[in-house]
Amino acid sequence: MRSNLYKYLDNILDVLEDGIAIVNRDGICLRMNKSCEKFMDVEAELCIGRHIREIRYSDNRMLALEVIDSKEVKSTVQTYPDKRKMFLTTYPVFDDKGDVAYAVTIARDTITIGRLKQKLEVQAKLLENYQDAIKSKNRKKRPSSVFHSSEMIAILERIQHLATTDTTVLILGETGTGKDILSKYIHQASHRKNYPFIKVDCGSIAESLIESELFGYASGAFSGAQAKGKMGYFEAARGGTLFLDEIGELAMPMQTKLLRVLQDREIIRVGSTKTQKIDVRIIAATNKDLENEVKDGLFRSDLFYRLYVAVVKIPPLRERKDDILAMADNFLNYYAGEANSQIIFSKKCIEAIMSYEWPGNVRELENLIQSMVVNCRTSTLEFEDLPNRIVRQVPKQKETTSALAMPDIQSRNFKDIMDEQEKKILIHALEQHGSAIGVSKIMGLSRATLFRKMKKHGLESPYGLGNLQNKVLKNQ
């Protein structure tokens, strides 16, 4: 077995990417693999059997001889005639008497080391960015948002197109409308989906720290800085997407620096003079009216125009009624599942949820459902379980007169009369509840049955269901 291993020793050494050189205690070169030949730009057969003094470059240290004398591991960086730098580490191999029998040198190109270091920094930044989120989720996925309204389906269709480009995207919308969700959709539908997606909340980082957080800093850049410097979010997102949430909160000096990055696609770490090219897709979002901010002198006009290329405006939840019940159902299923419970909405509770204005948008809706589930002691969420702010806004029931008036039955068959009444009921229900999904829930009709009846009576609904969201989620 040992003889077979020795027979294939050269082949084993040649599969290693690191350069390997072996010398004996007399400093004679015994082995040199192909990677070492490549790094040193020499042929192994010209080195094997010769003393390393004869084959060393210029004034480079003879690390193997130092290890043989000291019996300790030694490392150094050496420069070769073509300006390449190699990181060398030499290890002693001892015989039975404790003397050095061989010295084994492992060589690695410093460029390779730099790439590995950069990858490690990226991973460390990602871990730092997401570890709190992972803990809070307790390893369970948050409920995904569902979009059924015609307004959001149109937006998702546009996002599918924007995702195929590297254009900077600006997402506008009130707080809680789901800007971060759409930014993730864009990333997941793009060619960058296998690279990092990093979210930066520009409003939560102190003005004195935002530059170093975004661009990183060099060694010794300021008091308290890490000795080796630190990578910023732009570097950590290399190849992927950087989502700058609440970009309207950036101070003017930082706006200037961000504009330069968007124009030149280069960053400079704080405390450094060296520029670095970046390959990052930028998505920005804000709940502010940036046009007014520009007029008021609070936002740079040139940065505004640089961002205002592909703009996605998310309507508030109160303007897309068909999403309200779909999302409420989705959140209810998720949080009830977490509580190992089966809970449903009462009809009156659904009516109240549909009629509320939702100033906090999707975030308010999710928090409400979670709170109701946590405090629920029965299998049904009732109208009385809703907070006062919602109960107070429920409109009083209107008297219905003409909508369901008795039909004229003279000279008409029963089927025509019933069809006419069915159409009136559907029209009245859609007007009252403002949503095909709401009507489906409250009247106990399946969605397929409801839409078949609407089609039968020629009722065009602005609240039709689409399947685009399923396609987007499928790509994730």
Secondary structure, DSSP 4 states (H G I P E B T S, - for coil): -HHHHHHTHHHHHHT-SSEEEEEETT-BEEEE-HHHHHHHTS-HHHHTTSBHHHH--TT---HHHHHHHH-S-EEEEEE-TTS-EEEEEEEEEE-TTS-EEEEEEEEEEHHHHHHHHHHHHHHHHHHHHHHHHHHHHTT-PPPPP---SHHHHHHHHHHHHHTTS---EEEE--TTS-HHHHHHHHHHTSTTTTS-EEEEETTTS-TTTHHHHHH-B-TTSSTT--TT-B--HHHHTTTSEEEEETGGG--HHHHHHHHHHHHH-EEE-BT---EEE---EEEEEESS-HHHHHHTTSS-HHHHHHHTTEEEEPPPGGG-HHHHHHHHHHHHHHHHHHTT---EE-HHHHHHHHHS--TTHHHHHHHHHHHHHHH--SSEE-GGGS-HHHHTTPPPPPPP-GGGPPPP-TT--HHHHHHHHHHHHHHHHHHHH--HHHHHHHHT--HHHHHHHHHHTT---TT---SHHHHHHHH-
